[in-house]
Amino acid sequence: MSQATLASKSTSNLSTLDDAKKTSSRKGLAFWMAFLAVLVSLFLSVLDLCAVPTALPTIVADLGGGDRYVWIGSAYTLSSTAVVLLCGRMADIFGRRPVMLTAIATFALGSALAGAAQSMNMLVAARVVQGLGGGCIYAMTQIVTSDLVPLSERAAYQSALVMVYALAAGIGPFVGAVLSEKASWRWLFYINLPVTGLAFALVAIFLRVNTPGGAIMMKLSRMDWTGNALIATGSTLTLIGLIWGGVHYPWDSAHVLGPLISGVVLIVAFFVYEFLFFRQSTPGEKTDDITFTATLPFDLLNNRTSLFAFVATFLHGIASVVVIYYLPMFFQACMGASAIRSSVETLPIAVVMTPFAMFCGIIIKVTQKYRPINYLGWILAIVGFGLLTLLRPDSPTAKWAGFQFITAAGTGIIVRFMPRRCSLSWRRYQ
């Protein structure tokens, strides 16, 4: 490719970026309503994830099946994990709006079924449906935000997403505790219905992003069904092995090793398959065509920054879920706290996370350096989680509150370093 061609493309790219910036400075009602839909949808998925753990004892007491209570959370996690990559690819092929609407409707259906559950098995099945919608909602909030907001302005809107995430995570345990103790645990799920209705209406009316053209069958033919099947099955089997290990069966039993080994093999097979069959479109294709058929385009991982951002996001997700699920259980089971009391005692996590996320953004903007504050975040998180292992039933308030403060400060800083803010190769957009 000649230098003149490169210069022309570079100028075109810069012009496009300038146009995007100009457009972004004249945001109208449709933009703000669409972004509100993103915030409401994110609030939904996080609130549901965080509200259920504090109500688990009440749910088990009502429905029975105490040996299966772990599946109330695990079923949601399994299905949401399995659908994330498929959801992102479908958004590329079918468009953001129809996928977002389908995700919200699926989440609402799962919520209605969960609220009406008459047995533990029915509740677990409903949580699978909910997870399909919730996982897709979470993925779509990140995708749509990246569509609506140019990279130069994304930090401010990312702060809004972080604040909504922290708010939902903070009030989730309290909402779950209050509803389960003062009303009924079923309202944990029924309360989602009016909120999903609002989110659905906002998306249907105001979300206007480009939808790829073409016939349905042509779009379906572009889906990487083999890759999605490999990663969905592999991740599901791996999680089943991890959930069963040490709880239902010994770690060295066939019930654990079978799905665990099979899952890892399928995940490795997924990466091998994606690498072998990865295809990038030729420069002659139209810009509105689907440019990548692979579920996981490897050019997303072709630089160190993006690769480690994905790894960090994976580790941060594990750490966040551990705190959300097990701290309330610790306060209830080990310290004898009620559901409401345990939700209050976990408030330091939510109260601290948001200010430190905002503080991180300010530091990066002032210093124009992201590594030092990132290192600080991981150091605080590691120290905080290490300190949490020292908690005992007779630990004083200063300990469990202080340890949560350190942990939340670290996770709040880390949450700002998400892959959607990493730069990608310019060739992806040619």
C-alpha positions as CSV (number, residue, x, y, z in Angstrom):
1,M,0.0,0.0,0.0
2,S,1.4,3.4,-1.0
3,Q,2.1,6.2,1.4
4,A,-0.4,8.3,-0.5
5,T,-3.1,5.8,0.1
6,L,-2.2,5.5,3.8
7,A,-2.2,9.2,4.1
8,S,-5.6,9.4,2.4
9,K,-7.0,6.8,4.7
10,S,-5.4,8.4,7.8
11,T,-6.9,11.8,6.8
12,S,-10.3,10.1,6.2
13,N,-10.1,8.5,9.6
14,L,-9.2,11.7,11.3
15,S,-12.0,13.5,9.5
16,T,-14.4,10.8,10.6
17,L,-13.2,11.2,14.2
18,D,-13.6,14.9,14.1
19,D,-17.1,14.5,12.7
20,A,-17.9,12.1,15.6
21,K,-16.6,14.7,18.1
22,K,-18.6,17.4,16.6
23,T,-21.7,15.3,16.6
24,S,-21.1,14.2,20.1
25,S,-21.1,17.9,21.2
26,R,-24.7,18.2,20.0
27,K,-26.4,15.4,21.8
28,G,-30.1,15.5,21.7
29,L,-33.0,13.9,23.5
30,A,-32.7,10.7,21.6
31,F,-29.1,10.2,22.7
32,W,-29.8,10.9,26.4
33,M,-32.8,8.6,26.4
34,A,-30.8,5.9,24.7
35,F,-28.0,6.2,27.2
36,L,-30.7,6.2,30.0
37,A,-31.9,2.9,28.6
38,V,-28.3,1.6,28.8
39,L,-28.0,2.7,32.5
40,V,-31.4,1.2,33.4
41,S,-30.5,-2.1,31.7
42,L,-27.2,-2.3,33.5
43,F,-28.9,-1.4,36.8
44,L,-31.3,-4.3,36.2
45,S,-28.7,-7.0,35.6
46,V,-26.4,-5.9,38.5
47,L,-29.3,-5.4,41.0
48,D,-30.6,-8.9,40.3
49,L,-27.1,-10.4,40.7
50,C,-26.5,-8.7,44.0
51,A,-30.0,-8.9,45.6
52,V,-30.5,-12.6,45.4
53,P,-27.7,-13.8,47.7
54,T,-29.0,-12.2,50.9
55,A,-32.4,-13.8,50.3
56,L,-31.1,-17.4,49.8
57,P,-31.9,-18.6,53.3
58,T,-35.5,-17.3,53.0
59,I,-35.9,-18.9,49.6
60,V,-34.6,-22.3,50.8
61,A,-36.8,-22.2,53.8
62,D,-39.8,-21.6,51.6
63,L,-39.1,-24.0,48.6
64,G,-36.8,-26.5,50.3
65,G,-34.1,-28.2,48.3
66,G,-31.3,-26.8,50.5
67,D,-28.8,-29.1,48.8
68,R,-29.5,-27.2,45.5
69,Y,-29.4,-23.7,46.8
70,V,-26.1,-23.0,45.2
71,W,-27.7,-23.4,41.8
72,I,-29.9,-20.4,42.3
73,G,-26.8,-18.3,41.7
74,S,-24.8,-20.7,39.6
75,A,-27.6,-21.3,37.0
76,Y,-27.7,-17.5,36.3
77,T,-23.9,-17.4,36.1
78,L,-23.7,-20.4,33.8
79,S,-26.2,-19.2,31.3
80,S,-25.0,-15.6,31.3
81,T,-21.4,-16.8,30.7
82,A,-22.4,-19.1,27.9
83,V,-24.3,-16.4,26.0
84,V,-22.0,-13.4,26.1
85,L,-19.9,-14.1,23.0
86,L,-22.9,-15.2,21.0
87,C,-24.7,-12.0,22.0
88,G,-21.8,-9.8,20.9
89,R,-21.6,-11.6,17.5
90,M,-25.4,-11.4,17.0
91,A,-25.3,-7.7,17.8
92,D,-22.7,-7.3,15.0
93,I,-24.8,-9.2,12.5
94,F,-28.4,-8.4,13.4
95,G,-27.9,-4.9,15.0
96,R,-27.8,-3.6,18.5
97,R,-31.5,-2.7,18.9
98,P,-33.1,-6.1,18.2
99,V,-30.6,-8.0,20.3
100,M,-31.0,-5.5,23.2
101,L,-34.8,-5.8,23.0
102,T,-34.6,-9.6,22.9
103,A,-32.2,-9.6,25.9
104,I,-34.5,-7.4,28.0
105,A,-37.6,-9.5,27.0
106,T,-35.8,-12.7,27.9
107,F,-34.7,-11.3,31.3
108,A,-38.3,-10.2,32.0
109,L,-39.6,-13.7,31.1
110,G,-37.0,-15.3,33.5
111,S,-38.0,-12.8,36.2
112,A,-41.7,-13.6,35.9
113,L,-41.0,-17.4,36.0
114,A,-38.6,-17.1,39.0
115,G,-41.2,-15.1,40.9
116,A,-43.9,-17.7,40.2
117,A,-41.6,-20.7,41.0
118,Q,-43.2,-23.4,43.2
119,S,-40.2,-25.6,43.5
120,M,-36.4,-25.3,43.7
121,N,-36.1,-27.0,40.3
122,M,-38.5,-24.5,38.7
123,L,-36.6,-21.6,40.2
124,V,-33.3,-22.9,38.9
125,A,-34.7,-23.3,35.4
126,A,-36.1,-19.7,35.6
127,R,-32.7,-18.4,36.7
128,V,-31.2,-20.0,33.5
129,V,-33.6,-18.0,31.4
130,Q,-32.9,-14.9,33.4
131,G,-29.1,-15.4,33.0
132,L,-29.5,-15.6,29.2
133,G,-31.1,-12.2,29.2
134,G,-28.9,-10.7,32.0
135,G,-25.6,-11.8,30.4
136,C,-26.7,-10.4,27.1
137,I,-27.9,-7.2,28.7
138,Y,-24.5,-6.7,30.4
139,A,-22.6,-7.2,27.2
140,M,-24.9,-5.0,25.2
141,T,-24.6,-2.1,27.7
142,Q,-20.9,-2.0,27.0
143,I,-21.3,-2.4,23.2
144,V,-24.0,0.3,22.9
145,T,-22.1,2.8,25.0
146,S,-19.1,2.3,22.7
147,D,-21.4,3.0,19.7
148,L,-23.0,6.1,21.2
149,V,-19.9,7.8,22.6
150,P,-16.6,8.5,20.9
151,L,-13.4,7.3,22.6
152,S,-12.3,10.8,23.5
153,E,-15.4,11.2,25.7
154,R,-15.9,7.7,26.9
155,A,-14.2,8.2,30.3
156,A,-17.0,10.5,31.5
157,Y,-19.7,8.0,30.4
158,Q,-17.7,5.1,31.8
159,S,-17.9,6.9,35.1
160,A,-21.7,6.9,34.9
161,L,-21.7,3.2,34.2
162,V,-19.4,2.6,37.1
163,M,-21.6,4.7,39.4
164,V,-24.7,2.8,38.3
165,Y,-22.9,-0.5,38.8
166,A,-21.8,0.5,42.3
167,L,-25.3,1.8,43.2
168,A,-27.0,-1.4,42.1
169,A,-24.3,-3.5,43.9
170,G,-24.7,-1.4,47.0
171,I,-28.5,-1.4,47.3
172,G,-28.9,-4.8,45.9
173,P,-28.3,-6.7,49.1
174,F,-30.4,-4.3,51.1
175,V,-33.3,-4.5,48.6
176,G,-33.0,-8.3,48.6
177,A,-33.0,-8.4,52.4
178,V,-35.9,-6.0,52.9
179,L,-38.1,-7.7,50.3
180,S,-37.4,-11.2,51.6
181,E,-38.0,-10.3,55.3
182,K,-40.8,-7.6,55.0
183,A,-42.7,-8.8,51.9
184,S,-41.8,-11.9,50.0
185,W,-38.6,-13.1,48.2
186,R,-40.8,-13.4,45.1
187,W,-40.8,-9.7,44.8
188,L,-37.1,-9.8,44.2
189,F,-38.0,-11.0,40.7
190,Y,-41.4,-9.3,40.2
191,I,-39.8,-5.9,40.9
192,N,-37.8,-6.4,37.7
193,L,-40.9,-6.4,35.5
194,P,-41.8,-2.7,35.6
195,V,-38.1,-1.8,35.2
196,T,-37.7,-4.1,32.2
197,G,-40.8,-2.5,30.8
198,L,-39.2,1.0,31.1
199,A,-35.9,-0.2,29.6
200,F,-37.7,-2.0,26.7
201,A,-39.7,1.1,25.9
202,L,-36.6,3.4,26.0
203,V,-34.6,1.1,23.7
204,A,-37.5,0.6,21.3
205,I,-38.2,4.3,20.9
206,F,-34.8,6.0,21.3
207,L,-32.0,3.6,20.4
208,R,-31.1,4.4,16.8
209,V,-27.8,2.8,15.8
210,N,-27.0,1.3,12.4
211,T,-28.5,-2.1,11.7
212,P,-26.8,-4.2,9.1
213,G,-28.9,-5.0,6.1
214,G,-29.4,-8.4,4.4
215,A,-31.7,-11.3,4.5
216,I,-32.1,-13.3,7.7
217,M,-30.7,-16.5,6.3
218,M,-27.7,-14.7,5.0
219,K,-27.1,-13.2,8.4
220,L,-27.5,-16.6,10.1
221,S,-25.0,-18.1,7.7
222,R,-22.4,-15.6,9.0
223,M,-22.7,-16.8,12.6
224,D,-19.8,-18.8,13.9
225,W,-22.1,-21.6,15.2
226,T,-19.2,-24.0,15.8
227,G,-17.1,-21.5,17.7
228,N,-20.1,-20.5,19.9
229,A,-21.0,-24.1,20.6
230,L,-17.5,-24.9,21.7
231,I,-17.1,-22.0,24.0
232,A,-20.6,-22.2,25.4
233,T,-20.4,-25.9,26.1
234,G,-16.8,-25.7,27.4
235,S,-17.5,-22.9,29.8
236,T,-20.7,-24.5,31.1
237,L,-18.9,-27.9,31.7
238,T,-16.0,-26.1,33.4
239,L,-18.3,-24.2,35.7
240,I,-20.3,-27.3,36.6
241,G,-17.1,-29.0,37.6
242,L,-16.0,-26.1,39.7
243,I,-19.5,-25.8,41.4
244,W,-19.7,-29.5,42.2
245,G,-16.1,-29.9,43.4
246,G,-15.8,-30.1,47.2
247,V,-19.6,-29.4,47.6
248,H,-21.5,-32.2,46.0
249,Y,-18.6,-34.5,45.2
250,P,-14.9,-34.8,46.1
251,W,-12.5,-33.0,43.8
252,D,-11.0,-36.3,42.6
253,S,-14.3,-37.9,41.7
254,A,-15.4,-38.6,38.1
255,H,-18.4,-36.3,38.6
256,V,-16.0,-33.4,39.0
257,L,-13.0,-34.3,36.9
258,G,-15.2,-35.4,33.9
259,P,-16.9,-32.1,33.2
260,L,-13.9,-30.1,34.4
261,I,-11.4,-31.8,32.0
262,S,-14.0,-31.9,29.1
263,G,-14.7,-28.2,29.6
264,V,-11.1,-27.2,29.5
265,V,-10.5,-29.3,26.4
266,L,-13.4,-27.7,24.6
267,I,-12.2,-24.2,25.6
268,V,-8.8,-25.0,24.2
269,A,-10.5,-26.4,21.1
270,F,-12.4,-23.1,20.7
271,F,-9.2,-21.0,20.7
272,V,-7.6,-23.5,18.2
273,Y,-10.6,-23.4,16.0
274,E,-10.9,-19.6,16.0
275,F,-7.2,-19.3,15.2
276,L,-7.3,-21.7,12.3
277,F,-10.5,-20.4,10.8
278,F,-10.1,-16.7,11.5
279,R,-10.8,-14.6,8.5
280,Q,-10.5,-10.8,8.1
281,S,-12.5,-9.2,5.3
282,T,-10.7,-7.7,2.3
283,P,-10.3,-3.9,2.0
284,G,-12.7,-4.0,-0.9
285,E,-15.7,-5.0,1.2
286,K,-18.3,-2.4,2.1
287,T,-17.9,-0.7,5.5
288,D,-21.3,-1.8,6.6
289,D,-20.6,-5.5,5.9
290,I,-19.8,-7.9,8.6
291,T,-16.1,-7.8,8.6
292,F,-15.3,-10.7,10.9
293,T,-16.8,-14.2,10.9
294,A,-14.9,-15.4,13.9
295,T,-16.5,-15.3,17.3
296,L,-13.1,-14.1,18.8
297,P,-11.2,-12.1,16.2
298,F,-7.5,-12.5,17.2
299,D,-6.7,-8.9,16.3
300,L,-8.4,-7.9,19.5
301,L,-5.5,-9.7,21.3
302,N,-2.7,-8.5,19.1
303,N,-1.2,-6.1,21.5
304,R,-0.1,-6.4,25.1
305,T,-2.4,-3.7,26.4
306,S,-5.6,-5.3,25.1
307,L,-4.6,-8.8,26.1
308,F,-3.8,-7.9,29.7
309,A,-6.9,-5.7,29.9
310,F,-9.0,-8.8,29.1
311,V,-7.1,-10.9,31.6
312,A,-7.6,-8.2,34.3
313,T,-11.3,-8.0,33.5
314,F,-11.6,-11.7,34.0
315,L,-9.8,-11.7,37.4
316,H,-11.8,-8.6,38.5
317,G,-15.1,-10.3,37.7
318,I,-14.1,-13.3,39.8
319,A,-13.1,-11.1,42.7
320,S,-16.3,-9.0,42.5
321,V,-18.7,-12.0,42.5
322,V,-16.8,-13.6,45.4
323,V,-17.4,-10.4,47.5
324,I,-21.0,-10.0,46.4
325,Y,-22.0,-13.6,47.2
326,Y,-19.9,-14.7,50.2
327,L,-19.7,-11.6,52.4
328,P,-23.5,-11.5,53.1
329,M,-23.4,-15.3,53.7
330,F,-20.5,-14.8,56.1
331,F,-22.3,-12.2,58.2
332,Q,-25.5,-14.3,58.3
333,A,-24.0,-17.7,58.9
334,C,-20.9,-16.8,61.0
335,M,-21.9,-13.7,62.8
336,G,-25.7,-14.4,63.2
337,A,-26.8,-11.2,61.4
338,S,-30.2,-10.9,59.8
339,A,-30.6,-10.5,56.1
340,I,-31.1,-6.7,56.5
341,R,-28.3,-6.4,58.9
342,S,-25.9,-8.3,56.7
343,S,-26.8,-6.0,53.7
344,V,-26.0,-3.0,55.8
345,E,-22.7,-4.5,56.9
346,T,-21.6,-5.0,53.3
347,L,-22.3,-1.3,52.4
348,P,-18.6,-0.3,52.7
349,I,-18.0,-2.1,49.4
350,A,-20.5,0.0,47.4
351,V,-19.9,3.2,49.3
352,V,-16.1,3.1,48.7
353,M,-16.0,1.7,45.1
354,T,-17.6,4.6,43.3
355,P,-15.5,7.5,44.8
356,F,-12.3,5.5,44.1
357,A,-13.3,4.8,40.5
358,M,-13.9,8.5,40.0
359,F,-10.6,9.3,41.8
360,C,-8.8,6.9,39.4
361,G,-10.3,8.8,36.4
362,I,-9.2,12.1,37.7
363,I,-5.6,10.9,38.4
364,I,-5.3,9.5,34.9
365,K,-6.6,12.7,33.3
366,V,-4.2,14.9,35.3
367,T,-1.1,12.7,35.1
368,Q,-1.8,11.2,31.6
369,K,-0.4,7.9,33.0
370,Y,-2.5,4.8,33.8
371,R,0.1,2.3,35.0
372,P,0.9,3.7,38.5
373,I,-2.8,3.9,39.5
374,N,-3.5,0.5,38.0
375,Y,-0.7,-1.0,40.0
376,L,-2.1,0.7,43.1
377,G,-5.5,-0.8,42.5
378,W,-4.3,-4.3,42.2
379,I,-2.1,-4.0,45.3
380,L,-5.0,-2.7,47.3
381,A,-7.3,-5.5,46.0
382,I,-4.7,-8.2,46.7
383,V,-4.1,-6.9,50.2
384,G,-7.8,-6.4,50.8
385,F,-8.8,-10.0,49.8
386,G,-5.9,-11.3,51.9
387,L,-7.2,-9.4,54.9
388,L,-10.8,-10.7,54.4
389,T,-9.5,-14.2,54.9
390,L,-8.6,-13.2,58.5
391,L,-12.2,-12.5,59.5
392,R,-13.7,-14.6,62.3
393,P,-17.1,-14.7,63.9
394,D,-15.8,-12.5,66.7
395,S,-14.0,-10.0,64.5
396,P,-14.7,-6.4,65.6
397,T,-16.5,-3.9,63.4
398,A,-13.2,-2.0,62.7
399,K,-11.8,-5.1,61.1
400,W,-14.6,-6.2,58.8
401,A,-15.4,-2.6,57.8
402,G,-11.7,-1.6,57.3
403,F,-10.9,-4.7,55.3
404,Q,-13.9,-4.1,53.0
405,F,-12.7,-0.5,52.6
406,I,-9.3,-1.6,51.3
407,T,-10.8,-4.2,49.0
408,A,-13.4,-1.8,47.6
409,A,-10.8,0.8,47.0
410,G,-8.8,-1.6,44.9
411,T,-11.7,-3.0,42.9
412,G,-13.0,0.5,42.3
413,I,-9.8,1.6,40.8
414,I,-9.5,-1.6,38.7
415,V,-13.0,-1.3,37.2
416,R,-11.8,1.7,35.2
417,F,-9.4,-0.4,33.2
418,M,-11.8,-2.3,31.0
419,P,-10.9,-3.6,27.4
420,R,-13.6,-1.3,25.8
421,R,-11.3,1.6,26.5
422,C,-8.2,0.0,25.0
423,S,-7.0,1.0,21.6
424,L,-7.1,-1.5,18.8
425,S,-5.2,-1.8,15.6
426,W,-6.3,0.8,13.0
427,R,-6.5,-2.0,10.4
428,R,-9.6,-3.3,12.0
429,Y,-11.5,-0.2,10.8
430,Q,-10.1,-0.1,7.2
